[in-house]
Amino acid sequence: MTAERLARAGLTRTDDLFWFLNGWATSSLDGYAGRPSAAGMPGTPLLVAGGQPLTGGPFGQPPLPVLPVHLQQVKAVDASRAPRLADGRLAPDGAVRLRLRPPGTGLEAQGAFSAGNEVGDPGPFRTTEREVLNEDRIGPQYFGEASLRGADASAQVSLRSVRHYTTDRAIRARAENVQDTLDGPPLQQLVAPRLVLSAEELLPGTHWLTAHYAALRSLPFFKTLGYELPARRRHAHIGVRGDIGVRGDIGVRGDPSGNRSGRTQRLRYRFGYRRATLASDAGRFRSAPPPNLTFDWTEDHLTTHVGVGDLSLPFSPLPGNAPVRLRFGVSADYTRAQAKRASLDDPTLLTTRAYAELAAPSAAFRPRLAALLSQTDGQLGGGALLSSQFPLGRRSSLGLHLGYVRAPYAAGGPFWYWLQQGLPAPQHPEGQIALPSSPFPASERLTADLHLRRTFAGGLRLALELSARHFQHLSLPSGSYRFARIALPAYAPPGGALVPHLRLHTEASGQTVRAAIEGTHTAPAGLTHQLRYDVFAHHATGEGGARRAFDQRFARVPRHQLRYTARLAVATRFSLEGRVTARSPEHWPAYRPAGADCS
């Protein structure tokens, strides 16, 4: 997806991007802090912005709310719903890569502002009438950027600031500790500066130094706690990466043609350090969180990746001797975590990976094979991916993607170990994690994706997509929620506080299936119509809590979605685009009255 399409779609928030991408779902309890996931995948995708992978920090929260990048900076978006090899690691739940726009020549500055409301009553933004219905206020969101680029180097600095308020009664009642936030602090507040320095001729190749900081105060939902709690999150990151072109002498030896200097090989590297903190923010709103839920977690993270690409093999097993390219590399991550003021051990995790990828982009069916092997704290992981595209005549093509991924539980990060040790949380008395009886505990998944495209003589273009997934040994929480009478300082909702009864299961297994059909046609000239229908289904295997955990996770994915898009283009300078989307509701675990059975 290019920047032109993003601008034409009228998107102003990064969260909106996942509503626009086909085959993605964004679930949210507060209306704007979305948790994106590829339809049919249990976890969050790997997010890569400007060549730097962004991870969630302590307790495995998704990084989207602390993204320091504004959509105004995005040049293109590349999203994969299937497992993918990205930035030296295997992303089991898909990946989203934000390719950022390079600075223009000379001195350049730009800015953006946005504000609005969700659906429903359109206003006013602020009201002193407590009985007047109003909705979540989206924004204001501010963004500013300045850059300077010369012949050999460039500098770019930007700042993103976001505030969100809520007056929605349902959100306030469910959150139990947020009252009258239009008169108090915003429900979500983000300040994120970013600095990028690049050198193109001062050293061989091109090199970038990136530093960004994000401070977020919000009311996030912790899925393994079952609560929305005021929290304060800080991310500080500094990293350097480079792309060095080397002429043919580092190629594979033994080229029978003897011509080893005509192609430029690529050597890419990346080093980064991140310090992330996550702490409770009990004094932010007018009432405190439930007892025993204060926390202060810190995570220091070192990451590195070195890869070599575009190497030509000296032989070709493909028809017509189509050239085969090799890409390989290694990557590693070191994490040290601290749970302050808690009687928990501080885990230190080391993940190492090695990968290789073979591709033949000029072959008739463009095959690509990738394999990765990893270890995290002695737990083995890895996977293999195979993709290809077959031409079916001049107007049709068939794409195929197959994948197998083994993800060790330790790859979930330090919060996995904290939960094993009994992280203070309102969990079920039997809520401790029990690893399967395996020397190398891990979840496994098999994926298959099929894409069929055809163009008809009249200009009609049809696309058919089919995706199937099989999961084994997923780590998922199952829970029921009820209002129990727990004493709170003030503003408790009727019936008491919302208390979850959760249990984490490592044996959740099942299958998911997604199908979609899309048609595009232009008639009359300049007016393009597009209609797309998606359907999703899942089936849980096993029994008891593991089956319930799988059902609860995928019941949140809309079963049906229908989208119509129309675009009117006048000459080359004006276009008007509109979209209408209808989808079935998300299903979350139901609330139960106090004293009800919570099994």
N, C-alpha and C positions, 0 to 999 in steps of 0.2 A: 504494500500500500504506500503510495507516494505522498509527499507533502501536499501536492495539489489536491488529491482526493480528501485528505484530512481537512484542508481549508474549505473545500467545497461542501463537506459534510457539516460544517459549522461546529465542530467539536472545540470545547474550551478547557475541559478537564481531562486529565490523564485517565481517570476512571471511565469516562465516556468511551474511550477507545475500545474497551472490551464489549460494549454494547454494539459497536459498529462492526467488529470482526465476526465473521461467520463461524459458527461452531464453538463459540465461547459463552460461558455463563458467568455472571457477576452477582453473587449473593451479598446482601447487605441487610443489617438490622437497623441501621440508622438512616438509610436513604442516600448516603454519599460516600462512606468509607467502604468501598467495595472490596471483596476478596475474589479475584478472578480465578477461573480454572477452565481448562479445556473440557468441553462436554464429554463426560464419560471417564474423566481422570479424577483420582481422589485428592490430589494435592495441588499446590500452587506451582505455576510455571517458573522456570529460571528467567530472570529479567536481566538483560544485558543492555546497558546504555553507554554509548560512546566507547565501546570496546571493553568496558569494565563490568564484570558481573556484580549484581547487587543482591546480597543475601539479607535475611531478615534479622540477624542478630539474636540476642537472648530470647529464648522461649519460642523460636521458630516462627515469628510473625511475618507475614508477607511484607516485602519492601515497598510496595506501591505507595502507601501513604507518605513515605519519607523520600520519594523520588525528587531529586533536586532539579530535574529537567522539565521545562515547559513544552507543550506541544508546538509552540512557535519555533523551537529549536530543532524539531524532528525533520529529517530529510526523507526518511522512509521507514516503514515498519515491516518487519518480517516475522510472522507468527507461525509456529508449528504446533499442531494439536497432538502430534505423535511424539514418542521419545526421539530425542535428537542429540547429536554430538555438537556441543557448542562451547567454545572457549576452553577447550581442553578437558571438558567434563561431559558426562552423559546426563542429560536432563530427563528424568523418568516421566515427568508430567508435562512435557512440552516446554517450549522456550519462546520468548518474545524478545526480539532484538530491535532496539531503537537506534537507527543510524542517524547521527546528528549532523546538522548542516555545518560545513566549515565556514569560518569567518570570511567576509568579502575583503577585497583588496582595499587597503587604506583604512581610514577611520570609519567605523560604522556603529550605529546605535539603533535599538528597537525596543519597543515596550508593548505591553498588552494589559488590558483590564477587563474583568468580567464579573458579573453579579446577576443573580436571578433567584427564582423560587423553583421548588419542585412542583408537581402537578397539584391541582385542587384550587383552593381559594388564592387568587393572584396577589393578595396583599392585605394590608400594607406590610412593608418590611418590618417596621417596628410599631408596636401598639402598646398603649397603656391600659387598654380595656382587657382585663383578664378573661372576660367571657367571649371576646371576639375571636373567632376561629382564624388561625393563620397557619402557615406551613413552614417547613424548613427553609431557611434562607441559605442560598448557595452563594458563597462569597461574602465579602469581596475578595477577589483574587488579583494580585498585582504581580507583574513580571517586568523586569528590565534587564537589558543586556548591552554591553559595549565591547567592541573588539577593535584591535589594531593589527593589521597584517602587512608585512613587508615582503621582500623577495626571499628571505631566508628563514623567517620566524614569524610567529603570531602570538598574540595574547588575547584572551577572552575572559570576561568576568560577567557574572549574571547573578540575579537575586530573584527568588520566588517566595511570595508571601501569600498565605491562604488563611481565611477565617470562615468558619461555618457556625451558624446559630440554629437552634431548634425551638419551635414553640408547639410542636406536635404533641398533643396530650398522650397519645399512645406510646410514643417514644419516652416521654418523661415518666409515665407510670411504670413502664417496663424497666427503665433504667434505675428507678427508685431513688436515685440520689442526685437527680438533675431537676432543678425547679427554676422556672423564670429565668432561663439563661439569656434572654435578650437584655435583661437588666444586669446580668452577671457576666462571667467570662464566656467566650465562645465555646461551643462544644468541641470544636477542633481548631487548633491554631498551629500553623507551620511557618517556620522561617528557614530558608534553605539557600545560602550563598554557594557559588561554584566558580572555580578558577581553572582555566586550561591554558597551558603554555605549550607551544609546539616549535620544533626546529627541523627544517627540511634539508638544509645544505651545510649547516655547521658541523654535522656528523654524517657518516654514511647512512643512507636511508632516511626515514622520517620517524621522529620520536615525540611523544606527548607526555607532559606532566599534568596530572589532574588532581585537584584537591577540592573536596566539597564537604559541607557540614549541614546537618539538618537537625532542627530542634522541633519536636512535635509534642504538643499537649492535647490529649484526646480522651475519648471514652471507648476504648477498643473492647471487642468481645474476645475472650480467651476460651477457645473451644475445649481445651482440656481442663479448664476450671468451671466452665458453664456460666460465667459471670461477665458482665460489662463493668469494668472498673476504671476510674480515673487514673491515667498513667502519663508519665513523662518519659519520652524517648529521645535519645541523642545519638546521632551517627556522625563520626568524624572519619574521613577517608582521605588517604593520599596514595597515589599510584603512578607508576611510570610504565609506558608500553612503547614498543617500537616495531617497525616493519622495515626490514633490511633486504634489499635486493642484491643477490650475488650471482654473477655470471656462471655459466655451466659447470665449473670444475667441482662443485659439491654434488653433482648428480651421481646417479648409480653407475658404477664402473662397468666397463664391458659393452658399451654401446656399439653395436656392429657397424653403424654408419660412420663412426669416428668423429662425428660432428657433435662436440660437447660444449660449444660456446655460444650457440644461437639462442638459448632460452635463459631467462632470468629466473633463478630459484628464489624462494621467499623464506626468510628466517624471521619469525615473529616471537616476541617475548613480552611478558607482562609480570610486574611485581607490584604488590599492593599491601597496605596495612590499614586496618580499620579497628576503631574502638567504638563499641556500641554499649549503651546503658539503657536500662529499662527499670523504672522505679514507680511505685505507687504514688499518687498525688492526691492524698485524702483531703487536704484542705482546699482543693480547687473549687469544689462546689459546696452548697450550703449544708449538706449532710455527709457523714463519713461513710465509707464502704463497710460491708459487714465485718464482724470481728475476725481476727487472725488472717487477714488477707493483705497485709502490708508486705512489700517485697522491694528488693533493691539488687538488681542483677547487672553484672558487667561482663563483657566479652571482648577479648583482644584476639584479633584474627590476622594472620599472615597468609598470603596467597601468592603463588607463582605459577607461570605457565611458559614453556618454551616449545615451539613447534616449527617444523620444517614442512614446506609445501611445494607443490608443482614440480616434484621430481619425476622424471620420465623413466619408466621401466625399460630395460634393454630388450624385452620381448613383449609380445601381445598375443594372448590366447583368444582374442575376439576375432570375428569374421572381418576380412578386409584389413587385418593388421591395424585396427584402430588404436591409436596411442593410449596408454594407460598411465594415469598420474597417481603418484603416491604422496600422501600427507601423513605425518606421524609426529608424535611429541609426548611430553611428560608434563604433569602438573601436580601440585601439592598444596595442601591447606593445613595450617596449624592453628588450633584454637585453644585458648586458655580462658576458662570461665570462673566467675566468682559469684556465689550467692551470699551476699552480705547479711549479717545478723540472722543466719539460718544454720542449723546444725546439719549441714550437708557438706559432703566432700566437693572440692572444686575440680571438675574433670579437666583433663588435658587431652585433646584429641589430635591425632595426626592422620591425614588422609593422603595417600599417594595414588597416582593414576598413570597409566601408559595406554596410548591409543594409536591406532593406525587406520587409514582410510584409503581405499582404492576407488578411482572414478575414471570413467571413459566418456567425457562430455561430447565427443565427436562421433561416438558409435550410434548405430541406428536406434537402439533402445536405451541408451544413456544409463548404464548400470552404475550403482554406487554401493559399496560394501564398507561398513565401518565396524570396528570392534574395540572394546575398551575393557581393561582389567583394573580393579581398584581394591584397596584395603583401607578400612577405617577401624582403628583400635583392634586390629587382629581379625575383624570380620570381613570376609571377602565379598566383593561385589563386581559388577561389570555387566556386559551385554553385547549384543550384536544387532546391527541394523542393515537391512537390504532394501534398496529402492530402485525403481526402474520406470521408464516411460516408453510405451510401445505405440508407434504410429499405426493407425488403422485407416489407411488410405490418406487422401489429401485433406479430408475434413474432420477426421476423428482421431482421438488419441486416448490411450488407457494408461493410467498411472497406478503403480503398486508400491506400497510401503509395508514392510514386515519388521517387527522388532521383538526382541526379548531383553528384559532388564531384570537384574537381580540387585536390589537396593538393600544394603545392610541397615539394621535398625540404628546402629551407632551413627549413621549418616544424618539422622534426624537432629543431631546437635546436642549441646549440653543439657537441654531441658529433658531429654530422654533419660539421662542418668539421674537427674534430680527427681523425676517422677518415680523412678525405680526405688530411690532411697526414701520416698515418702514426702514429697514436696508438700508443705502446709497448704491444703486446699480442701474445700468442702466435697471431697470425693466419697464414694461408697466405701464402707469399711473394708471391702475386698477389692479396692481400687488399685492395688499395687500391680505393676506390670509383671506378667509371668511370661518369660521367653519360651518359645517352643523348644522341645528337646532336640536340638540340632547343634552340632559343633560350630556352625557358622550361621547364626540366625539372620534371616533376611526375608523381605517380601519379594515376590516374583510376579511378573506380568508378561503376558503375550499380547501383542497388538497387531492388527491388520487393517490397512486403509486402502480403499479402492476408489479411483476417480476416473470417470468416463465423461469425455467432452465431445460434442459434435456440433458442427455448423451446417445449417441447411441452406439450400439455394436462395431462399427468400430473405436471408439475413438473420433468421432465428438461430440463437445459440442456446443449446441445452447442456446442462452439467448435472451429473448424478454422482453422489458421494455416499459411500458406505464405510462405516468404521465399527470394528468389533474389538473388545478387550476382555481378557480373562485375568483375574487377579487371585493371588494366593497369599495368605498370611499378612494381610494389611494390618497396620496398627491404627485402629479407629476407636473413638469414644462412642459409647452408647449412653443415652441419658434420658431421664424424665425430669420435668420441671414442675414445681408446685409452689404455691404461696404459703409459707409457714410464718407463724407469729414469732418473729425475732425482733427484739427491742432495738430500734434505731433512734438516733438523736431526734430526727425531725423528718417530716415530709415522707413518711413511709406510705406506700400505696395501700389501698384497702385490702385487707386480708393478710398483711405482713409483707415480708421480703420474699423475693423470688429465689428459691433454693434449688440447686440442681442436685440430682443424684447420678453421678457419673461412674462409669467403669471403663477402663481402657482394655481393648481386646487386640491381641496380635494374631488371631486366627480368622479374621474377617476375610471372606472369599466370595467370589461371584463373578458375574459377567455383565457387561454393558454393551449396548448396540445403539448406534446413531445412523440415521439415513437422512439424506437431503436431496431435493431436486430444485434446480434453478433454471429459469428461462429468461433470456434477454432478447429484446426486439426493438428496432427503431422504426417508428411509423407515427405520423409523417416525418419527413426529414427534419432532423434537429431535436426530435422528442424521443427519448429512449425510455423504455419501460423494462423493469426487472421485477420478477416475482420469485420468491424463494420460500420453500416450506421445509422445516426440520422436524423430525420426530425422534424421540429418545425413549429407551426402555432399559430396565436393568433387572437382573435376577440374582438373588442371594442364595448361596449354598451354605451348608452347615446348619447349626441349630443354636438356640439360646441367644445369649448376648452378642455373640459374634455375628449372627445373622441379623439381629436387630441393628447393630452398629452399621452394617453395610446398607441396610434399608434406609436408615436415617440419613446417611451421607448422600445417597443418590436420589432420595426423594426431594432434595432441594433443587435438582436440575429440572427446568421446565420440560414437560412432556411434549408439548407442541409449540411451534413458533411459526408465524406467517409474517412475511415482510414484503411490502411493496415499495419500490423506489421509482420515482420519475425524475428525469433530468431534461430540462429544456435549454438548448444551446443556441444562442443567436450570434452568428458570425464567429469570431474567435475571442471576443472580449467580454462577453456577458453570458452567464449561465445561471439557472435557477434549479435547485434540487430540493425535493421533498421526500420524506420517508414516513411510512405508517407501519408500526409493528404491533402485532397482537401475539400474546403468549400465555400459556397456562400458568397458574400460580406456583410458587415455591411452597414446599411443605416442610415445616420445621417441627421438632418434637413438641407435642401439645402441652399446654399448661394444665395443671391439675389443681383442684382446691386443696387447702390444707387438710392433712390427715388422709388423703387419698392414697391408694396403693401406688407405689412408685416403682414397681418392678417392670 
